[in-house]
Amino acid sequence: MQTTVRIERYADQGRCVGHVDGRVVFVRFALPGELVNVALDEPHERKDRFWTGEVVEVLEASDRRVAPVWPLAGPLADGGGVGGADLIHVSLPGQLDWKSTVITEQMHRLGHVDLPKVGVESMAGDEALSGLHWRTRIEMIADDEGRPSMRRRESHQRVPIDTMPLASQALLAVADHCGVWRGGFDPGASIRLAVPEPRDQGDGDLLTDIGENYALMVGDEVKAGSAKLHESADIDGTRFAYDVHADGFWQVHRRAPMVLPDHVLRCVRALLDGRPHATVWDLYSGAGLFTLPLAKKAADTVHMLSVEGSKPAVRQARENLTRAGIDTVEAHSGDVARALRFVPRHLAHPDVVVLDPPRAGARAAVCRRIAESGAHGVVYVACDPTSLARDTATFADEGYRLTDIHAFDIYPMTHHVETVAVFERAQHR
């Protein structure tokens, strides 16, 4: 079924809101103010509170609408639908405005905090690259003929691809070198390509700078490159080195591993307000992206607890800490909420807690454990504004107030955005 809809406002998850016969419709590939024809998703006759659909024709366009630079990621009606770039139809300034609006509205609706519009900072170099070439990791699936492909939304169809415009230039160089686009994979095999951004590019070509520091994985097997990748990040004037497994988590934007820790470090220092000795927790700590700079630079002497659910990531974090000469961090593995019940006595009362939870957020149990610790400040790194807003409400109930919030556009062409929020206890313990 198709219908004509006047789009009213932004929503989350890369959709906009309109109404049909009094019913809310969440529309993909739309923009506020537009008049569009929409194909409703099936089954549209169900009696849900809302419908969903996708633009098939734009009758009156927003001045923020642009032609998709990657048509395969655009609307189904235009031959797209592969996913991974749901704001491909929006200008770069429009994308920043969209994300800013969603953060501000979610914090009001779910966090019960009224904010001036939250600014979203784009990454250096992204505008010159038209919002493309930022991903240092991509994942695909082999189609029935063994070609790399992506699934088309609302179908089992695998669409073969011969490039990936969001991939970094280093990653694309490796893909060409390894013949990824020529195919030859087993049908249905998962394909993962990870290429750390070379930070010190010499006079040679990219492949020379990269060397063997990349991984082409098919299923669970490394077919080319290395099982252990070497990442580096310049944070607060210091180069930090990390080893990360080829299939392990790492911030995917080429600049995010530098920009986010640098900002978090500044927030932690502000909360510590010059005190020379500090106890800090780093929760959902991964391979230690935040742990290392915090342990080295947050104060003259820093004792830390880090907690991460992935055992391989914790092993890597310990190796990274040892290589950096840091022996003041106790790195624990396990469920964060459970681990916080058994914190060693000397680390039980942190001055500041840093957390970078998964998309679902920290949730109430972890927020309450943090509050019970008596921490003066909390620095919360969020990849989903909705989860951050819910946890903001919990922190408020526990006596914390939001004192700073800043967002970073480390996912251009998508609805995703990284937000760093700072909370302070209403009264010092």
C-alpha positions in Angstrom: 0.0 0.0 0.0 1.2 3.5 -0.9 0.1 6.8 0.6 1.1 10.4 0.6 2.5 11.8 3.8 3.7 15.3 5.0 6.8 14.6 7.1 6.7 16.5 10.4 9.8 15.9 12.4 12.9 13.7 13.0 12.7 10.5 14.9 15.4 8.1 16.1 16.8 5.1 14.1 17.1 7.1 11.0 13.4 7.7 10.5 11.0 10.7 10.4 7.5 11.0 11.6 4.3 11.6 9.7 0.6 10.7 10.2 -1.9 8.8 8.1 -5.5 8.9 9.2 -4.4 9.8 12.7 -1.9 7.0 12.9 1.9 7.6 13.4 4.1 6.5 10.5 7.8 6.2 10.8 9.3 6.8 7.4 12.8 5.9 6.1 14.6 8.2 3.7 12.5 11.3 4.5 13.2 14.7 5.9 11.0 17.1 7.9 8.7 19.4 5.8 8.7 17.1 2.8 5.7 15.8 1.0 6.4 12.2 0.0 4.7 9.1 -1.3 5.4 6.2 1.1 5.2 2.5 0.6 4.0 1.1 3.9 5.7 -2.0 5.3 3.7 -5.2 5.3 1.5 -6.1 7.1 0.2 -2.5 7.2 -3.3 -3.5 8.1 -2.4 -4.7 11.6 -3.7 -2.7 14.6 -0.4 -1.5 15.9 -0.1 2.0 17.4 2.1 2.9 14.5 3.2 2.0 10.9 6.5 2.0 9.2 7.3 2.7 5.6 9.8 4.1 3.1 9.8 6.9 0.6 9.1 5.9 -3.0 8.7 9.4 -4.5 9.5 12.9 -3.2 6.8 15.4 -4.2 8.2 18.4 -2.3 11.9 18.1 -1.3 13.7 19.6 1.7 16.7 21.8 0.9 18.8 19.3 2.9 18.0 16.5 0.5 20.9 15.4 -1.7 21.3 12.6 -4.3 22.8 9.6 -2.6 26.5 9.3 -3.3 26.1 5.5 -2.7 22.9 4.6 -4.5 22.9 1.0 -3.3 22.4 2.3 0.3 19.5 4.5 -0.8 15.7 3.7 -1.0 14.5 0.4 -2.3 12.4 2.2 -4.9 15.7 3.5 -6.4 17.4 0.2 -6.5 19.1 0.6 -3.0 18.3 -1.0 0.3 21.6 -2.6 1.3 21.7 -0.7 4.6 24.7 0.8 6.5 24.1 4.4 5.4 20.5 5.4 6.3 21.2 9.1 6.1 22.8 8.9 2.6 20.0 11.2 1.3 20.9 14.0 3.7 23.5 16.8 3.4 26.4 16.7 5.9 25.1 19.8 7.7 21.6 18.2 7.7 23.0 15.0 9.3 24.5 17.0 12.1 21.2 18.8 12.7 19.3 15.5 12.6 21.6 14.0 15.3 21.6 17.1 17.4 17.8 17.2 17.4 17.5 13.5 18.3 19.9 13.8 21.2 18.2 16.9 22.6 14.7 15.5 22.3 15.6 12.1 23.7 17.3 13.7 26.7 14.1 15.8 27.2 11.6 12.9 26.7 13.4 10.1 28.5 16.1 11.8 30.6 13.8 14.6 31.8 16.6 17.1 31.1 15.9 20.3 29.1 19.0 21.3 27.2 19.9 23.9 24.6 20.4 22.1 21.3 23.4 19.7 21.7 26.2 20.4 19.2 27.6 17.6 17.2 31.3 17.8 16.2 32.3 16.4 12.8 35.7 14.7 12.5 38.6 16.4 10.8 38.8 15.4 7.2 35.3 14.1 6.9 33.9 17.1 5.0 36.7 16.9 2.5 35.9 13.3 1.9 32.1 14.0 1.6 31.4 11.9 4.6 32.9 8.8 3.1 36.0 6.7 3.7 36.0 6.6 7.5 35.4 2.9 8.4 38.5 0.8 9.4 36.4 -2.3 9.6 33.7 -3.7 7.3 31.7 -6.9 7.2 30.1 -8.6 4.3 28.6 -12.0 3.2 29.4 -14.1 0.2 26.5 -14.5 -2.2 25.7 -17.7 -4.0 28.4 -17.1 -6.6 31.0 -16.3 -3.9 31.1 -12.6 -4.4 31.2 -10.1 -1.5 27.7 -8.8 -0.9 25.4 -7.1 1.5 21.8 -8.1 2.3 19.0 -6.0 0.8 16.5 -4.9 3.4 13.3 -6.8 3.7 14.6 -9.7 1.6 17.1 -12.6 1.6 18.7 -11.2 -1.5 22.4 -10.6 -1.4 23.5 -7.7 -3.5 27.1 -8.1 -4.8 29.4 -5.1 -4.3 32.6 -4.1 -5.9 33.6 -1.4 -3.5 32.4 0.0 -0.1 32.3 3.9 -0.1 32.3 4.2 3.7 35.6 2.1 4.0 38.8 4.0 4.6 41.2 4.5 1.8 43.7 2.2 3.6 41.0 -0.5 3.8 40.1 -0.2 0.1 43.8 -0.4 -0.8 44.1 -3.7 1.1 40.8 -5.0 -0.4 42.2 -4.4 -3.9 45.5 -6.0 -3.0 43.8 -9.1 -1.6 41.4 -9.4 -4.6 38.4 -9.2 -2.3 36.1 -7.7 -5.0 37.0 -10.6 -7.4 35.1 -13.0 -5.1 36.0 -16.7 -4.9 34.5 -17.1 -1.4 32.4 -20.0 -0.2 28.7 -19.1 -0.7 27.3 -17.8 2.6 30.7 -17.2 4.2 31.1 -14.1 6.4 33.8 -11.8 5.3 35.5 -9.3 7.6 38.2 -6.9 6.7 40.0 -4.8 9.4 42.7 -2.3 8.5 44.1 -0.1 11.3 44.6 3.5 10.1 48.4 4.0 9.5 49.3 7.0 11.6 52.8 7.6 10.2 52.4 7.6 6.4 55.8 7.6 4.7 56.8 8.6 1.2 55.6 5.2 -0.2 52.1 4.1 -1.0 49.5 3.0 1.5 50.2 -0.7 1.2 53.9 0.0 2.2 52.7 1.9 5.3 50.2 -0.8 6.2 52.5 -3.8 5.7 51.0 -6.9 7.3 49.0 -4.9 9.8 45.5 -5.9 8.5 43.3 -8.9 8.6 41.1 -10.5 6.0 38.9 -13.0 7.9 36.6 -15.5 6.3 34.4 -17.1 8.9 36.7 -17.5 12.0 39.9 -17.9 9.9 42.4 -15.2 9.1 43.1 -15.7 5.3 45.5 -12.8 4.9 47.3 -10.4 7.2 47.6 -10.9 10.9 45.4 -12.3 13.7 46.6 -9.6 16.0 46.4 -6.0 14.8 48.4 -3.0 16.1 46.5 0.2 16.7 47.9 3.5 17.7 46.4 6.7 18.9 47.8 10.2 19.7 46.1 11.3 22.9 47.0 14.4 24.8 50.4 14.6 23.0 51.3 11.0 23.7 51.3 8.1 21.3 49.6 5.0 22.8 49.9 1.6 21.3 47.3 -1.2 21.5 47.1 -4.8 20.2 43.6 -5.8 19.2 42.4 -9.2 17.8 41.3 -9.2 14.2 37.7 -9.8 15.2 37.8 -7.8 18.4 36.0 -4.5 19.1 37.7 -1.2 18.2 36.3 2.2 17.4 35.6 2.0 13.7 36.1 5.6 12.6 39.7 6.2 11.7 39.9 9.3 14.1 37.6 8.1 16.9 40.4 6.3 18.9 42.1 9.7 19.3 39.2 12.1 19.6 37.1 10.2 22.1 39.9 9.4 24.7 41.2 12.9 24.4 37.8 14.4 25.3 37.2 11.8 28.1 40.6 12.6 29.6 39.8 16.3 29.7 36.4 15.6 31.3 38.1 13.4 34.0 40.7 16.0 34.8 38.0 18.6 35.2 36.2 16.4 37.6 39.3 15.7 39.6 40.0 19.5 39.8 43.7 19.2 40.2 43.9 16.6 42.9 47.2 14.7 42.6 45.9 11.2 43.5 42.8 9.5 42.1 40.9 6.3 42.0 39.1 5.7 38.6 36.9 3.0 37.3 36.8 2.2 33.5 33.7 0.1 32.8 33.1 -1.8 29.5 36.8 -1.1 29.0 37.5 -3.3 25.9 41.2 -3.6 25.1 42.0 -0.5 27.1 41.4 2.4 24.7 40.5 4.7 27.6 42.3 2.8 30.4 45.8 3.5 29.2 45.6 7.3 28.8 43.6 7.6 32.1 46.1 5.6 34.0 49.0 7.6 32.6 47.6 11.1 32.5 44.4 11.7 34.6 46.4 12.7 37.7 49.9 12.3 39.1 49.0 9.0 40.7 46.0 7.0 39.4 44.8 3.6 40.7 42.2 2.0 38.4 39.7 -0.8 38.1 38.7 -1.8 34.6 35.9 -4.2 33.9 35.1 -5.8 30.5 32.8 -8.7 29.6 35.0 -10.2 26.8 37.8 -12.4 28.2 40.0 -12.0 25.1 39.7 -8.2 25.3 40.7 -8.3 28.9 43.8 -10.4 28.0 44.7 -7.8 25.4 44.1 -5.0 27.8 46.5 -6.5 30.3 49.1 -7.0 27.6 48.7 -3.4 26.4 49.0 -2.1 30.0 52.2 -4.2 30.6 53.7 -2.9 27.4 53.0 0.6 28.4 54.6 0.1 31.8 51.4 0.6 33.7 51.0 -1.5 36.9 48.3 0.5 38.7 45.3 -1.1 36.9 43.4 -4.2 38.0 41.7 -5.5 34.8 38.8 -7.8 35.5 36.6 -9.8 33.1 32.9 -10.5 33.6 29.5 -9.0 33.7 29.9 -5.4 34.8 26.9 -5.3 37.2 28.1 -8.6 38.9 31.7 -7.5 39.0 30.8 -4.3 40.8 29.5 -6.3 43.8 33.0 -7.6 44.5 35.3 -4.6 44.0 38.6 -4.8 46.0 38.4 -2.7 49.1 41.2 -0.3 48.0 39.3 0.5 44.8 35.8 0.5 46.2 35.3 4.2 46.3 36.3 5.8 43.0 36.6 9.6 42.5 35.4 9.2 38.8 33.8 6.5 36.8 34.2 6.2 33.1 31.9 3.9 31.2 31.4 3.0 27.5 28.5 0.5 27.5 27.1 -1.2 24.4 24.1 0.1 22.5 21.6 -1.0 25.1 23.2 1.2 27.7 24.5 0.6 31.3 20.9 0.1 32.6 19.7 0.7 36.1 21.6 -1.9 38.0 25.0 -0.6 36.9 24.0 3.0 37.4 22.9 2.3 40.9 26.1 0.4 41.7 28.1 3.4 40.5 26.0 5.7 42.8 26.5 3.3 45.7 30.3 3.7 45.3 30.0 7.3 46.1 31.8 8.5 43.0 31.9 12.3 42.6 31.8 12.2 38.8 30.7 10.0 36.0 31.8 10.3 32.3 29.4 8.3 30.2 30.3 7.5 26.5 27.2 6.5 24.7 26.6 5.2 21.1 22.8 5.5 21.5 21.0 8.7 22.6 18.0 6.7 23.8 19.9 4.5 26.1 21.9 7.5 27.4 18.7 9.3 28.1 17.2 6.4 30.1 20.4 6.1 32.2 20.4 9.9 32.7 17.1 9.6 34.4 18.4 6.8 36.7 21.5 8.9 37.6 19.2 11.8 38.4 17.2 9.6 40.8 20.5 8.6 42.4 21.5 12.2 43.1 23.6 13.1 40.0 23.1 16.0 37.7 24.2 16.4 34.1 26.8 19.1 33.9 28.2 18.6 30.4 27.3 16.9 27.1 29.1 16.8 23.8 28.5 14.7 20.7 30.8 13.5 18.0 29.8 12.5 14.4 32.0 9.4 14.1 29.4 7.6 12.0 28.7 9.9 8.9 25.9 8.8 6.6 24.2 6.9 9.4 21.8 7.9 12.2 24.4 6.8 14.8 26.2 9.3 16.9 28.6 9.2 19.9 27.7 11.3 22.9 29.8 11.9 26.0 27.9 13.1 29.1 29.3 14.2 32.4 27.4 13.7 35.7 28.4 15.1 39.1 27.0 14.1 42.4 24.8 16.8 43.9 26.9 16.8 47.1 30.5 15.5 47.4 30.8 12.4 49.5 
